[in-house]
Amino acid sequence: MNGLDWFVLFGTLALIVGYGVYKTRGTTNMQGYLLGNKSLPWWTVCLSIMATQASAITFLSTTGQAYEDGMRFLQFYVGLPLAMIILSLTAVPLYHRLKVFTAYEYLETRFDLKTRTIAAFYFLLLRGISVGVTLYAPALILSTVLGWDLHLTTLLIGILVMVYTVGGGTKAVSITQKYQMTIIMTGMITAGLIAYSQLPDYVTFGNAFSLAGEMGKLNLVNFSFNLSDRYNIWSGLIGGTFLFLSYFGADQSQVGRYLSGSSITESRMGLIFNGLLKIPMQFIILYIGILIFVFYQFHQAPLIHNVSLKERAMQTEAAVQLNSLEADYGEVFTKRKAHAERLVHGIQADDQALIDVSREQLRELGTKETELRTSAKEIIKANVPGANTQDKDYVFINFVMTYLPHGLIGLLLAVVFSAAMSSMASELNSLASTSTVDIYKRSLMPGKDDNHYVKTSRWLTIGWAAFAIGFASLVNLAENLIQYVNIVGSLFYGTILGIFLSAFYLKYLKGTAVFIAAVAGELVILGLYFFTDVAFLLYNIIGCVAVVVFAFIMQYLQNKRRPTS
Amino acid sequence: MMDTTEEEQPPVFRRWSTWYWIIFLAMVVQVIVYTLISYSFL
C-alpha cells in the first residue's frame, strides 16, 4: 500500500458516503425515510437488490471457492430467476397495493397483529445477529491484510455506514448501492484482467479456459441427483428456489429494496433484472477465481494465503518446519509449472497424448501440494493458539495485495469495503424500519406524528449499528462464526417462510391458527437443534412445512369447534 | 396464487408474459451454455 492506494481507497469511500448524504438530506417523513418516497427507477432497485445480497464475503469467498473447488457453486443460483418470477407475480403487487412499509405489516392485513408481531420478532432476531457478522467477517480479513486493529476496522466500516444510513434512510442506502455496485464490478473485472495479463505471453484467453477445464475446474453443471451433494442442478433448482423465495419475499432487507420502486412495474423490473443478471455476475466472479488459479500455475502461490498468519507462525518454533515445507513446496511448483506449460502446448497443438500425460502429472503434483499445505496448516495450528488456518477467503485479497499495481490495490480494497457497507446498510435499514413500524409504532407508541417516527427510526438505526459494532468487536468465534450465524438464520427462516406461504397461497388459514403454528413450528426447530443431529440446512424446509401443517390442523380443529357461517 | 385484476396491471406488465418468457429462456440458455462448458472439458 502506498499513498496512491490510500488516496483511491478513502477517496472512493468518501465520495460514495458524501454523495449519499448530500442527495438525501432533509428527509423528514416516514414515506421518504423508509421507502425513499417510492421514487426509485428499476435499475436503482435492481442494483440495490444485488448489492444487498452480495456482501464482502461473497466476493472474497466466491473467488476462493472457485480457486479451490471449481465453478460448481454457480448452480446454487439456478433457482433465482424462477423465484423472481413468482415474487413478481405475487408479493410485489400485493405489497404495493397495500402500501406497506414492511413485509410484516401485510401479515396484519392478512391475519392479525400477533402473527405480524411474531414474524417481525423472528426477523429481528435473525437479522440482528447476521448484521454483526456482515460487519465482522470482512473486518477480520481487512484488518489481517492491512495490519489494522480489528476493533478499529469494524468501527470505521460501522461508522461510515451509519453516517448515510441514519441521515438519508432507504433512499441513501439504494443510491449509494448503485455506485458501490459499479465500483465492485469494475474492480473485480479489472483484477481478473490483470490476472490474465500476467500469464505467459503464449497463453491465450482460450488456452487459460482450456487449462482450467482440463484440471477439472469448469464443472459448472452437474445433473446427477444426490441429496448429500450441496451443489447440483437439482438442489439449486429446488432448494435454491425455496431459499430465494423466502429471502426475497419475506426478508425485509430485500423487501425494503423493491418497495422503494416508484411503481409495481419498476419493482418487478428490478427483481426480474436481478434474476437475469445474478447468474452471469456470479459466473464472472467465479471465473476471476479460476483466472487466479491459472495464474498460480505459472507463478508460485503462497504456502498459506493468509500471509500474516504465516508470519506469526514464523516467529515461533514452527519456523524450521515451515521453511522445510516451503522448500518442498517450491520444488513441487517448479515441476508443476513445467507440466502446466506442456499442457498448454498440448492444447495448442491438439496433442491428446501430451494433454493426458501432463494432466495426470499435474493432478499428482496437485495432491502433493495439498498435502504440503495441510501439513503447514497443522503445524501453524499447533504453534499459534486459536489460529484459523482456513485460508480460502484470503486467496483473492492476497493476490490483489501482491500482484496488482498501486492505485488498483486501493480500488480493490474499496471494492471489499463497499461490498461490506452495501450489505450492512440494507440490513441496518431493514432492522430500523421493522423495529419502528412493526413494534414501536404499532404496539408501543401509536398515534404520534411522522416526524416522531422518523426520529425513532434514526435512533434505532444508530442503536442497531452500535449493536453490530459491539457484536463484531466482542465476538471471537473466528472459525465457527459464519456457521453459527447460518444456524441461527436457519432456526428462524423456515418458520417465517411458513407464515408467508400460508398468507400468500393458503386462503383457508386464518390468523390464530397460523400464530399457534408459528410458535409450535419454532419449538419443533429448537427441539431438532437441541436434541437431534439433523443438518441445519434442512431446518428451513422442516420449519416451513411444520408451520403449514400445524396451521392446517389448528384451522381444522377451530372450524370444527366453531363452524363458520 | 393471488388474483390480480386487469386494471391493476401497469402498462409494461400487460405484456407480463413476455418478461416471464424472456427470463425463463435466459435461464434455460444459461444452463445449456454452462452445461456445454462443463462437458467440453470432462
Interface residues (C-beta under 8 A of the other chain):
Chain A: L74 V78 P81 L82 M84 I85 S88 L89 T90 P93 L94 R97 S210 A212 G213 E214 G216 L218 N219 L220 V221 N222 F223 I233 S263 I264 T265 R268 M269 I272 G275 L276 I279 P280 F283 F504 Y505
Chain B: M1 M2 T4 E8 P10 P11 V12 F13 W16 W19 Y20 I22 I23 F24 A26 M27 Q30 V31 Y34 T35 I37 S38 S40 F41 L42
